[in-house]
Amino acid sequence: MRRAGRLYLLAGFVLAAVAVVLGIIALQRQREPVMPTQTAPPTTQVVVAARDVRAGSVLTSEDVTVVETDPASVAPGTARQPDQVVGLVVAGDLVAGQRILLANLVLPSVSNAVQPGKRAVAIPVDRINGLGGLLQPNDSIDLIYAGRLDLVRILPTEPLELADSAQGFSPPPESVELPEPDSGSSQSRRYPYPGEPGSRVVISDTGEGQPVTKIIVQNLRILQVIAGTSVVASPPGQARPELTSTEPTRSSTPTANEATLPPVDLLIVEADPEQAELISFLLDQNVRYQVILRARGDTQPVQTDGVTYDRLVERYGLPVPGTVVVNGGPR
């Protein structure tokens, strides 16, 4: 019994000691200050310049980035998403990290799409030259000249002009025999043809001349396609509309799965200064020309000889009327 009493007494001391220790720990915790829970301040996204951008530049996805900032520091009209600014033109210079305001952006014009050293030129087209309305910005085209040329040879006489359209583009003889001017006799004299000293050729485009076609302007990039007062294709920097169907329209009222092709009146193309002069000359002379479309990415120049009736006969076997023998001799 005495031994059991001792065990109970020892257990009591141990429990009392544990209670004292727990009490001390509890008192210390109560004395320690309670630290408030810290929460992150709210932020918002803004669009800033990823690099320096010059005024008049069209913004691309590489020019902008998104950063987090304090909402209280964001000015009204600040861009929040890249798609709000990509494709627009900055009115003033931007430095890297500068926030982009929508009020400082404008829609791009044709001049923003023209490369340095190039010029924008307007070319009138019809339904055929406009490829039925299928031409789009960034397509590349060539122009084929189609006209009827007259050759007039001026010889060293009074001077004497000799119309030579009947010769066409056949190789001319070395000389031509003509009566002596004001000689009062039937004597004649041979005069040199072009290529020899004392003669020259005047070329003019008339309805009575010999037909000829030739590619004369190459690799013109289309900037915009205009129909009347409307821009058929989207301007540079914006997504262009796509046709919902490649099938031709079968009725006057298109359905949801069909698309109508608008008539094309004008092509705005990019040309170098020499090409711009040539296009202006063709338009001023009211000559006929044909627009031909290049494959996307094809910029290689081509060399062609052009086409005349003589070349149709010589190269392609175009049949010509046979000669007619007339009985009798000179009278």
Residue pairs with C-beta under 8 A, 6 or more apart in sequence:
41 70
42 71
43 68
43 69
43 70
43 71
44 68
44 69
44 70
44 71
44 74
44 80
45 66
45 67
45 68
45 69
45 80
45 81
46 66
46 67
46 69
46 74
46 78
46 79
46 80
46 99
47 64
47 65
47 66
47 78
47 79
47 80
47 81
47 82
47 84
47 85
47 99
47 100
48 64
48 65
48 66
48 67
48 96
48 97
48 98
48 99
48 100
49 63
49 64
49 65
49 94
49 95
49 96
49 97
49 98
49 100
50 62
50 63
50 64
50 65
50 96
51 62
51 63
51 96
52 93
52 94
52 95
52 96
53 59
53 63
53 90
53 93
53 94
54 90
54 93
55 90
55 91
55 92
55 93
56 89
56 90
56 112
57 63
57 89
57 90
58 87
58 88
58 89
58 108
58 112
58 236
58 237
59 85
59 86
59 87
59 88
59 89
59 90
59 100
59 105
60 86
61 82
61 86
63 94
64 82
64 85
64 86
64 100
65 82
66 81
66 82
74 99
75 99
75 101
77 101
77 102
77 103
78 99
78 100
78 101
78 102
79 85
79 99
79 100
79 101
79 102
84 102
85 100
85 102
85 105
87 108
87 237
87 238
88 105
88 106
88 107
88 108
88 237
89 105
89 106
89 107
89 108
89 109
89 112
89 237
90 100
90 104
90 105
91 104
91 105
91 106
92 104
94 100
107 235
107 237
108 235
108 236
108 237
108 238
109 235
110 120
110 223
110 224
110 235
110 236
110 268
111 120
112 236
112 237
113 223
113 235
113 236
113 237
113 270
114 120
114 223
114 270
115 270
117 272
118 270
118 271
118 272
119 270
119 271
119 272
119 273
119 276
120 223
120 268
120 269
120 270
120 271
121 268
121 269
121 270
121 271
121 275
121 276
121 279
121 280
122 266
122 267
122 268
122 269
123 143
123 266
123 267
123 268
123 269
123 279
123 283
123 291
124 265
124 266
124 283
125 264
125 265
125 266
125 267
125 291
126 264
127 133
127 263
127 264
129 264
129 289
129 290
129 291
130 225
130 263
130 264
130 265
130 267
130 291
131 291
131 293
132 261
133 227
133 232
133 261
133 262
133 263
133 264
134 261
135 141
135 222
135 225
135 233
135 264
135 267
135 291
135 293
136 222
136 225
136 233
136 240
137 222
137 223
137 224
137 225
137 233
137 234
137 235
137 236
137 240
138 221
138 222
139 221
139 222
139 293
139 294
139 296
140 219
140 220
140 221
140 222
140 293
140 294
140 296
140 298
140 299
141 220
141 222
141 267
141 269
141 291
141 292
141 293
141 294
142 215
142 217
142 218
142 219
142 220
142 291
142 292
142 294
143 215
143 216
143 217
143 218
143 220
143 279
143 282
143 289
143 290
143 291
143 292
144 213
144 214
144 215
144 216
144 289
144 290
144 292
145 212
145 213
145 214
145 215
145 216
145 282
145 287
145 288
145 289
146 211
146 212
146 213
146 287
146 288
146 289
146 290
147 205
147 209
147 211
147 212
147 287
147 288
148 205
148 206
148 207
148 208
148 209
148 210
148 211
148 212
149 203
149 204
149 205
149 206
149 209
149 210
149 212
150 163
150 165
150 203
150 204
150 205
150 206
150 208
150 209
150 210
151 164
151 165
151 167
151 201
151 202
151 203
151 209
151 210
152 161
152 162
152 163
152 164
152 201
152 202
152 203
152 204
153 161
153 162
153 164
153 176
153 193
153 194
153 199
153 200
153 201
153 202
154 160
154 161
154 162
154 199
154 200
154 201
154 202
155 161
155 162
155 176
155 178
155 191
155 192
155 198
155 199
156 191
156 192
156 198
156 199
157 178
157 181
157 191
158 181
160 178
160 181
160 191
162 176
162 178
164 172
164 201
165 208
165 209
165 210
168 210
168 308
168 309
168 310
169 210
169 212
169 308
169 309
169 310
169 311
170 310
172 193
172 194
173 193
174 192
174 193
174 196
175 190
175 191
175 192
175 193
175 196
176 190
176 191
176 193
177 188
177 189
177 190
177 191
178 188
178 189
178 190
178 191
179 186
179 187
179 188
179 189
180 187
180 188
180 189
191 198
191 199
192 198
192 199
193 199
194 200
194 201
205 285
205 287
210 308
210 309
211 308
211 309
212 306
212 307
212 308
213 290
213 306
213 307
214 304
214 305
214 306
214 307
215 292
215 302
215 304
215 306
216 278
217 271
217 275
217 278
217 279
218 301
218 302
219 294
219 299
219 301
220 269
220 270
220 271
220 275
221 269
221 270
222 267
222 268
222 269
222 270
223 236
223 268
223 269
223 270
224 231
224 233
224 235
224 236
224 267
224 268
225 231
225 232
225 233
225 264
225 266
225 267
225 268
226 232
226 264
226 265
226 266
226 267
226 268
227 262
227 263
227 264
227 265
227 266
228 263
228 265
230 262
232 262
232 264
233 240
233 241
234 240
234 241
243 259
243 261
244 256
244 257
244 258
244 259
245 257
245 258
245 259
247 258
249 258
249 259
249 260
249 261
250 258
254 260
267 291
271 279
282 289
305 311
309 318
312 318
313 320
